[in-house]
């Protein structure tokens, strides 16, 4: 199956040591992953039903709301390359500045109209399942 195109998030789950499963943005998270013919990618994932930010006059509540908005949203963009059953995302920009300049390697699998990306991180196993848009 061809990787190029747009993909909607079905599930992002993390398997922890001991068998516990978590969903970093909730079971109802939404996301869009795009791959272009010329080797660019963009990924966005968000928690569902995020509240709007309060106006700047809200003081400390506005600061806390912005922190929650940051914590409930993920995005990155850059280039990608398929290599031996894996996809490498060379992250050029991201919401989290620490991710910029990194290369994220994911196992790459297809199941009918679904794209499954999986990777180990810090003793946990991330699985992201996407369906073609």
ABEGO torsion letter per residue (X at the ends): XBABEBBBBABBBBBBBGGBBBBAAEAABBBBBBBBAAGBBBBBBBBBGBBBBBBAAAEAAAAAAAAAAAAABBBBBEBBBBBGGBBBBBBABBABAAABGBBBBBBBBBBEABBBBBBBBGGBBBBBBBBBX
